[in-house]
Amino acid sequence: MSKQILSTPNAPAAIGTYSQGIRVGDTVYLSGQIGLDPQTMQMAEGIEAQINQVFQNLDAVATAAGANLNATVKLNVYLTDLVHFAKVNEIMARYFDQPHPARAAVGVKELPRGALVEMDAVLHLG
């Protein structure tokens, strides 16, 4: 199977040697997204705004693949402070229907551009 590069102006442009997403058959791999506004490339202010922006960015790339976040089978969450995990759960419920995807949450020392949260995802389109 060939790799199809996914790209959309509705998510932040890739900063570096990666793609916003890759589709291989019925599987879509979404690169990590932080809380950057795709129009201004400025970081959203505060954890709640960053979490929402991350989900919007992931959804924009999922849309470029012909899907939405409900096609997510695996979500990885990286937080600079795990105290924000409850806020991730609260906001995630607005973006995903049941059944929720499998998920991992990891505390990290720091993220690009001073972000408080980053997420990546795997989608299945079948």
N, C-alpha and C positions, 0 to 999 in steps of 0.2 A: 504494500500500500504506500501511496505517496503522502508526503506531508503537505498540508495546505496552511499557509500562513494567514492568521487572522489579524486584521488591523482595522481600527475605527478611530475617527477623530473625537468620538464621544467618550473616550478614555484617554488618560495621559499617554503621550507618545513614549515609546520605549527609549529609555536613557541608557544606552549601552548596547552590548552585543546580544540582544534577545528579542523575541517577538512578543506582542501582547498575548498571543495565544497560538496554538498549533492544533489543527484537526488531523487525526489519522483515523480513517474509517468513521466509526460511530463514536469515537472517543475524542474529547476536546480537553486540552491542557491549558489552563489559564495561568499566565505568569503572575507573580506576586504584585499586588496593588497596594499602594499606600494612599493616604487621604489627599492626594493632589487633585485640584480642580483642573479638568482637561482643557478648559479655555484659557485660564490664567497661569496654569502650572504653579500655583501657590498652594501651600498646605492649608487645609481647613483648620480652624481654631478649636482646640479642645478635643477631648476623647470622643464625645458623642458625635460631633460633626465629622470627625475623621472616620469613625466606624461607618456612618451613613455614606460618606463619600466612597469608602472602599467598596461597599456593597453596590453602589451605583456604578463604579468603574468596572467591577467584575461583571455586572449585568450587561453593561454596554458591550463588552467583549463577547459575552455569551450570545447576545443579540446578533452580533456580527457572524456568529456561527449558526444562526438560525434557531436559537434556543433561548432559554431564560434561566434564571438561577435555580428553578425547580428541577432542572436536568442535572444538578450537582449531585454526585455520588460521594465525593470526598472533599472536605474543606479543611485547610490548615490555617490556623490563626496564630500569629506571633505578636506578643504584647510586651512592651517594655516594663509593664507593671501588671502583674496578674490580679491586682485588686479590681481591674477593669473588666474581668471576665464576666461578671454578672451583667454589666452593661452590654457586652457583646451578645449574651443570651437574649436579653430584652429586645435589642434592636434586630437581631437575627430573625426573631419570630415575625417581624413585619415583612421580611423579604422571602421567606421560605414557607411553603405549605408542607403538611405531613405527607409522606414520611420525610423526616429531616435527614440530611446527608450524614454519613460518618464524618467524624471531626476529630482533630487534634488541636490542642491549645498549648503553646510553648512560651515560657517566659524567656526573653532575650535581653541582652545588655543594651543594645541600641539598634536602630533601624535607619535606612537611608533618609537623608534630609531632615533628621530629627523627628521622624514619624513616631507616633505612639503605638500604632497598630499596622500590621501588614497581613494580607491574606492571599492565598492562592487556592485554586480549585481544579478538580477533575470532573468533567461532565460526561454523561453518556446520552447519546441522541437516539438510541434504538427504541 
